[in-house]
Amino acid sequence: MSGTAGIPAVHDQEEVNTVLSYYVSVRKSHQFGLLAGPFASHDEALTWVEPAREVAIRLDEWAWFYVFGTCSTSATSRPGRLNSHLGLPSC
């Protein structure tokens, strides 16, 4: 599928119909984790990056050196590992 002026479209129809879950994510070297979520939108996940980072640093002093951000997936809807610390649903 192509977009305007022959530029490839970002998403094909299958991707558009896929329901995504958004998370606050963390990366430590080659390790990756889902800290908070799932959220219904990327904007909602973005609002939880700083609170999740602060909790992570309280729990692990080395978290200062980790990379925090957001991600989306259709593969899982499990709760983030820090949900209970953030007052988010953990079930």
C-alpha positions as CSV (number, residue, x, y, z in Angstrom):
1,M,0.0,0.0,0.0
2,S,1.4,3.4,-0.9
3,G,0.7,6.9,0.5
4,T,0.8,10.3,-1.2
5,A,3.2,10.9,-4.0
6,G,4.5,7.3,-4.0
7,I,5.7,7.4,-0.4
8,P,5.0,4.1,1.3
9,A,2.2,4.2,3.9
10,V,3.3,3.8,7.5
11,H,0.7,1.2,8.3
12,D,-1.1,-1.4,6.2
13,Q,-4.7,-2.3,6.9
14,E,-3.9,-5.3,9.1
15,E,-1.9,-3.1,11.4
16,V,-4.6,-0.4,11.6
17,N,-7.1,-3.1,12.9
18,T,-4.7,-4.4,15.6
19,V,-5.4,-3.2,19.1
20,L,-2.3,-2.0,20.8
21,S,-1.4,-1.8,24.5
22,Y,0.9,1.1,25.4
23,Y,3.5,0.8,28.2
24,V,6.2,2.7,30.1
25,S,9.3,0.7,29.2
26,V,12.8,0.5,30.5
27,R,16.1,-0.6,28.9
28,K,19.2,-1.7,30.7
29,S,21.9,-2.7,28.3
30,H,20.4,-5.6,26.4
31,Q,17.5,-6.1,28.9
32,F,14.0,-4.7,28.3
33,G,11.0,-4.4,30.7
34,L,7.5,-3.1,30.9
35,L,7.2,-0.9,34.0
36,A,3.7,0.6,33.8
37,G,0.6,-0.1,31.8
38,P,-1.2,-1.2,29.7
39,F,-2.6,2.1,28.7
40,A,-5.2,2.8,26.0
41,S,-3.1,5.6,24.3
42,H,0.5,6.6,23.8
43,D,-0.2,10.0,25.4
44,E,-1.4,8.3,28.6
45,A,1.7,6.2,28.7
46,L,3.9,9.3,28.2
47,T,2.4,10.9,31.3
48,W,3.6,7.9,33.4
49,V,7.2,7.8,32.3
50,E,8.5,10.2,34.9
51,P,6.5,8.7,37.9
52,A,7.7,5.2,36.8
53,R,11.3,6.4,36.5
54,E,11.2,7.9,40.0
55,V,9.8,4.7,41.5
56,A,12.4,2.6,39.7
57,I,15.2,4.8,41.1
58,R,13.8,4.4,44.6
59,L,13.8,0.7,44.2
60,D,17.1,0.4,42.3
61,E,19.8,3.0,42.7
62,W,21.4,1.9,39.4
63,A,18.2,2.9,37.6
64,W,19.7,6.3,37.1
65,F,21.6,4.7,34.3
66,Y,18.7,3.0,32.6
67,V,16.8,4.3,29.5
68,F,13.1,5.0,30.1
69,G,10.4,5.6,27.4
70,T,7.3,4.1,25.9
71,C,6.4,1.2,23.7
72,S,3.4,-0.5,22.2
73,T,2.6,-4.1,21.7
74,S,-0.3,-6.3,20.6
75,A,1.4,-9.4,22.1
76,T,0.4,-8.8,25.7
77,S,-1.9,-6.9,28.0
78,R,-0.2,-8.0,31.3
79,P,0.2,-5.3,34.0
80,G,3.5,-3.4,34.2
81,R,5.9,-4.5,36.9
82,L,5.6,-1.3,38.9
83,N,1.8,-0.9,38.6
84,S,1.2,-1.6,42.3
85,H,3.8,1.0,43.3
86,L,2.1,3.6,41.1
87,G,-1.4,2.9,42.2
88,L,-2.3,1.4,38.8
89,P,-4.2,-1.9,38.4
90,S,-1.9,-4.9,38.9
91,C,-4.2,-7.7,38.0
